[in-house]
Amino acid sequence: MRTSGIIHAGLLSALTALRHTDLFAVSDSGLPVPVGVPVIDLGISYGLPRFEPVLDAILSEVTVEAAWGSREVTDHNPETATLLSERLPMELLDHSDFKARIADCRFVVRTGEALPYANVLLRAGVPWL
């Protein structure tokens, strides 16, 4: 039994299966996910769990080499915009382009976040020694 880190078996399994350049996303409670893209739903209620602690837990387990967010986060959710810019080297896309890229994800981790545009698309990297 794990003594630290992520203990959600489905999430941990999905993270462990990632390979170099695989895409995955962490989303708020409302991001539309195309049919066929698996969703690991952590949402309990609106606001639980929040986007930030879920993202931080994932970033502690996975090497990320690139990230994308929605340009709209800057105006509509500056708290999350700041969080993302502090945690990741990130490129901003129009939200319609961001949503289109979700179709290429191995999976999406859905949080209960109730603030808009609290989403990030991540590309798995390699933890070279």
TIDOTI-297475 format. One record per residue (C-alpha): residue number from 1; residue in one letter; x, y, z. Coordinates in steps of 0.2 Angstrom, whole numbers, plus 5000, padded with zeros to 4 digits. Example, Ala and Ser with C-alpha at 12.3 -4.5 7.8 and 13.67 -1.06 7.14 Angstrom:
BEGIN
NODE  num  residu  x  y  z
NODE  1  A  5062  4978  5039 $
NODE  2  S  5068  4995  5036 $
//
This chain:
BEGIN
NODE  num  residu  x  y  z
NODE  1  M  5000  5000  5000 $
NODE  2  R  5007  5017  4995 $
NODE  3  T  5012  5028  5010 $
NODE  4  S  5012  5045  5000 $
NODE  5  G  5007  5053  4984 $
NODE  6  I  4992  5049  4974 $
NODE  7  I  4981  5035  4981 $
NODE  8  H  4967  5035  4968 $
NODE  9  A  4970  5019  4960 $
NODE  10  G  4963  5024  4943 $
NODE  11  L  4972  5040  4942 $
NODE  12  L  4989  5032  4947 $
NODE  13  S  4987  5018  4934 $
NODE  14  A  4984  5031  4921 $
NODE  15  L  4999  5041  4926 $
NODE  16  T  5010  5026  4926 $
NODE  17  A  5005  5021  4909 $
NODE  18  L  5010  5038  4901 $
NODE  19  R  5024  5037  4889 $
NODE  20  H  5035  5051  4881 $
NODE  21  T  5024  5064  4871 $
NODE  22  D  5007  5057  4877 $
NODE  23  L  4994  5070  4880 $
NODE  24  F  4983  5071  4895 $
NODE  25  A  4973  5085  4904 $
NODE  26  V  4967  5091  4921 $
NODE  27  S  4951  5100  4920 $
NODE  28  D  4938  5110  4929 $
NODE  29  S  4920  5103  4932 $
NODE  30  G  4913  5109  4915 $
NODE  31  L  4926  5105  4901 $
NODE  32  P  4918  5096  4887 $
NODE  33  V  4927  5079  4884 $
NODE  34  P  4924  5070  4867 $
NODE  35  V  4916  5053  4867 $
NODE  36  G  4930  5040  4868 $
NODE  37  V  4942  5050  4879 $
NODE  38  P  4942  5042  4896 $
NODE  39  V  4938  5053  4911 $
NODE  40  I  4945  5050  4928 $
NODE  41  D  4932  5059  4938 $
NODE  42  L  4937  5066  4955 $
NODE  43  G  4923  5078  4957 $
NODE  44  I  4913  5076  4972 $
NODE  45  S  4903  5093  4972 $
NODE  46  Y  4906  5110  4964 $
NODE  47  G  4922  5116  4971 $
NODE  48  L  4928  5099  4978 $
NODE  49  P  4942  5095  4974 $
NODE  50  R  4949  5111  4968 $
NODE  51  F  4960  5112  4953 $
NODE  52  E  4976  5117  4961 $
NODE  53  P  4979  5103  4973 $
NODE  54  V  4975  5090  4960 $
NODE  55  L  4987  5098  4948 $
NODE  56  D  5001  5099  4961 $
NODE  57  A  4998  5081  4966 $
NODE  58  I  4999  5075  4947 $
NODE  59  L  5015  5086  4944 $
NODE  60  S  5023  5078  4959 $
NODE  61  E  5021  5061  4950 $
NODE  62  V  5024  5065  4932 $
NODE  63  T  5037  5073  4921 $
NODE  64  V  5029  5086  4910 $
NODE  65  E  5038  5094  4895 $
NODE  66  A  5025  5105  4888 $
NODE  67  A  5008  5113  4893 $
NODE  68  W  4994  5122  4885 $
NODE  69  G  4980  5132  4893 $
NODE  70  S  4966  5143  4886 $
NODE  71  R  4970  5161  4883 $
NODE  72  E  4953  5166  4891 $
NODE  73  V  4960  5161  4908 $
NODE  74  T  4970  5177  4909 $
NODE  75  D  4954  5188  4909 $
NODE  76  H  4941  5176  4917 $
NODE  77  N  4951  5167  4930 $
NODE  78  P  4967  5177  4934 $
NODE  79  E  4970  5166  4950 $
NODE  80  T  4972  5150  4939 $
NODE  81  A  4982  5160  4926 $
NODE  82  T  4995  5164  4939 $
NODE  83  L  4995  5147  4946 $
NODE  84  L  4998  5139  4929 $
NODE  85  S  5012  5152  4924 $
NODE  86  E  5021  5148  4941 $
NODE  87  R  5020  5129  4939 $
NODE  88  L  5022  5126  4920 $
NODE  89  P  5031  5133  4904 $
NODE  90  M  5014  5136  4896 $
NODE  91  E  5008  5141  4879 $
NODE  92  L  4990  5149  4878 $
NODE  93  L  4978  5144  4865 $
NODE  94  D  4961  5151  4860 $
NODE  95  H  4948  5140  4870 $
NODE  96  S  4941  5133  4854 $
NODE  97  D  4958  5126  4849 $
NODE  98  F  4961  5120  4867 $
NODE  99  K  4945  5110  4867 $
NODE  100  A  4949  5103  4850 $
NODE  101  R  4966  5096  4857 $
NODE  102  I  4957  5087  4871 $
NODE  103  A  4952  5073  4858 $
NODE  104  D  4971  5068  4857 $
NODE  105  C  4972  5065  4876 $
NODE  106  R  4975  5048  4883 $
NODE  107  F  4963  5054  4897 $
NODE  108  V  4956  5069  4906 $
NODE  109  V  4956  5071  4925 $
NODE  110  R  4941  5080  4930 $
NODE  111  T  4941  5090  4946 $
NODE  112  G  4926  5099  4955 $
NODE  113  E  4933  5116  4951 $
NODE  114  A  4919  5129  4948 $
NODE  115  L  4930  5143  4941 $
NODE  116  P  4930  5145  4922 $
NODE  117  Y  4945  5140  4911 $
NODE  118  A  4954  5130  4925 $
NODE  119  N  4961  5118  4913 $
NODE  120  V  4978  5112  4907 $
NODE  121  L  4984  5101  4893 $
NODE  122  L  5000  5092  4897 $
NODE  123  R  5013  5082  4887 $
NODE  124  A  5022  5069  4896 $
NODE  125  G  5041  5070  4896 $
NODE  126  V  5055  5058  4901 $
NODE  127  P  5064  5060  4918 $
NODE  128  W  5081  5057  4911 $
NODE  129  L  5094  5054  4925 $
//
